[in-house]
Amino acid sequence: MALNGRSPMKSSYEDGAFYNQNTRVNPFLIEHVNGLPAGQAIDFGCGVGTNSGYLLSRGWNVLGIDVEDIALDMAGKKLNGNIFRQDLRAIEWDALPDFNLALCNYVIQHLSITEASTFLNDLAAHLASRGWLFLSVFDRENVLCFSEAAQLLANVGLVLQESKNWKRWDYDHGPAHFHVGTEAFFLKC
């Protein structure tokens, strides 16, 4: 999807709106990850590396993956260059390290329902046994909604441990608009 020849995400990074919106570590992530033993984490759609940087500070080995070069430049500084440019529609799964924590923080809404389903199936197949998935989704039309994602993940052995629904106004980029979403932790059994 392009906006005047540029992707909407790239435009948001360049004008600073997306960066300013994503300088705070997700509190739901903090709450749940603090009780886990550190290991290998992969942050799919890492953006500027805010959540990844937090995990790194807690002793995790972290690989950040994003499609936007400008975001990876920012994330690379926080992650000591441990970044990988990949589109979620074409992840090279065999090139990734084994991982026991995967973050998908508001990224699957950039995929079609079919693409998101394929991505989550592949992710579940590569997540270590007893590994964790942190999934955040916006609930809106034409994307894989949370209930559909949760059912798909349950079908491949990931069990919902806890979820939180939220609503808020967004003034950070573009005209004011309302978001509704869900954040959740799943455990691979």
C-alpha positions in Angstrom: 0.0 0.0 0.0 1.5 3.3 -1.0 0.8 6.9 -0.1 2.1 9.3 -2.8 4.7 6.6 -3.7 5.6 5.9 0.0 4.3 3.4 2.4 2.0 4.8 5.1 4.3 3.4 7.8 7.4 5.0 6.3 5.6 8.3 6.1 4.7 8.0 9.8 8.3 7.2 10.8 9.6 10.1 8.7 7.2 12.7 10.1 8.0 11.4 13.7 4.4 10.5 14.5 4.9 6.8 14.7 8.2 7.1 16.6 6.6 9.5 19.2 3.7 7.1 19.6 6.0 4.1 20.2 8.5 5.3 22.8 6.8 3.5 25.7 7.2 -0.2 26.4 3.9 -2.0 26.3 2.8 -2.3 30.0 0.9 -5.6 29.3 4.2 -7.0 28.0 6.2 -5.8 31.0 3.6 -7.4 33.4 3.9 -10.8 31.8 7.5 -11.0 30.6 9.0 -10.1 34.0 8.1 -13.6 35.4 9.7 -15.5 32.5 13.2 -16.8 32.3 15.2 -14.9 29.7 15.9 -16.6 26.4 15.7 -16.0 22.7 13.0 -13.5 21.6 12.0 -12.4 18.1 10.1 -9.1 17.7 8.1 -9.3 14.4 7.4 -5.8 13.3 9.8 -4.4 15.9 9.4 -0.8 14.7 11.8 1.5 16.5 12.8 -1.3 18.9 11.1 -0.1 22.1 9.7 -3.4 23.3 12.8 -5.2 22.0 15.1 -2.9 23.8 13.2 -3.6 27.0 13.6 -7.3 26.6 17.4 -6.8 25.9 17.7 -4.9 29.1 16.1 -7.8 31.0 18.7 -10.3 29.7 16.9 -11.6 26.6 18.7 -12.2 23.3 16.5 -10.3 20.8 16.2 -10.2 17.1 14.1 -7.4 15.7 12.4 -7.9 12.3 10.7 -5.1 10.3 10.2 -4.1 6.7 10.9 -0.4 7.0 14.6 0.7 6.8 14.0 3.9 8.8 12.5 1.9 11.7 15.4 -0.7 11.5 17.9 2.1 11.7 16.4 3.3 15.0 15.9 -0.2 16.3 19.4 -1.3 15.3 20.9 1.3 17.8 18.9 -0.2 20.7 19.5 -3.8 19.7 23.2 -3.6 18.9 22.5 -4.2 15.2 20.7 -7.4 15.8 18.0 -6.7 13.2 16.7 -8.4 10.1 14.8 -6.8 7.2 12.0 -9.1 6.3 8.4 -8.7 5.2 6.0 -10.8 7.3 4.6 -12.3 4.1 8.0 -13.8 3.2 9.7 -14.7 6.5 12.8 -16.9 6.0 11.9 -19.2 8.9 14.9 -21.4 8.5 17.3 -18.4 8.8 15.9 -17.5 12.2 17.2 -18.8 15.5 15.1 -21.0 17.7 13.0 -18.7 19.9 10.9 -19.1 23.0 9.2 -15.7 22.9 7.6 -14.0 19.9 6.2 -10.5 19.9 3.7 -9.5 17.3 2.7 -6.1 18.5 0.1 -4.6 16.1 1.6 -6.0 13.0 -0.9 -8.5 11.6 -3.3 -5.8 10.6 -0.9 -4.9 7.8 -1.6 -8.3 6.3 -4.7 -9.7 4.6 -6.7 -12.3 6.5 -5.1 -15.1 4.5 -1.5 -13.7 4.9 -2.0 -13.2 8.7 -3.3 -16.8 9.0 -0.3 -18.2 7.1 2.1 -16.1 9.2 0.6 -17.2 12.5 0.5 -20.9 11.5 4.2 -20.7 10.5 5.1 -18.8 13.7 3.4 -21.4 15.9 5.3 -24.2 14.0 8.6 -22.5 14.8 8.0 -21.4 18.4 9.7 -23.6 21.0 7.6 -26.0 23.1 6.5 -24.0 26.2 7.3 -20.9 24.2 5.2 -17.7 24.5 3.5 -15.5 22.0 2.6 -11.9 22.8 0.0 -10.8 20.2 -1.7 -7.4 19.9 -4.3 -6.7 17.3 -6.6 -3.9 16.3 -10.1 -5.1 16.0 -11.5 -3.7 12.8 -12.9 -4.8 9.5 -10.9 -6.6 6.8 -8.2 -7.8 9.1 -7.8 -11.0 11.2 -9.7 -10.1 14.3 -8.6 -11.3 17.8 -11.2 -14.1 18.1 -10.2 -15.5 14.7 -6.5 -15.3 15.6 -7.1 -17.0 18.9 -9.0 -19.8 17.3 -6.4 -20.3 14.7 -3.7 -20.4 17.4 -5.7 -22.8 19.5 -5.9 -25.2 16.5 -2.1 -25.3 16.4 -1.5 -25.8 20.1 -1.2 -22.3 21.5 -3.4 -21.8 24.5 -4.6 -18.3 25.5 -3.3 -17.5 29.0 -4.6 -13.9 29.4 -6.0 -11.2 27.3 -6.9 -7.5 27.7 -9.3 -5.5 25.6 -8.8 -1.7 25.3 -10.3 1.4 23.6 -8.7 4.8 23.2 -8.6 7.9 21.1 -5.5 8.3 19.0 -4.2 11.9 18.4 -0.6 10.9 17.5 -0.9 10.6 13.7 -3.5 12.0 11.3 -6.9 13.3 12.4 -8.2 12.1 15.8 -9.6 8.6 15.5 -10.7 5.8 17.8 -8.9 2.4 18.2 -10.2 -0.8 19.7 -7.8 -3.7 20.3 -6.8 -6.7 22.2 -3.5 -7.8 23.7 -2.8 -11.4 24.7 -0.3 -13.9 25.8 -0.4 -17.5 24.4 1.6 -20.5 25.6 2.6 -23.3 23.2 1.7 -26.6 24.9 
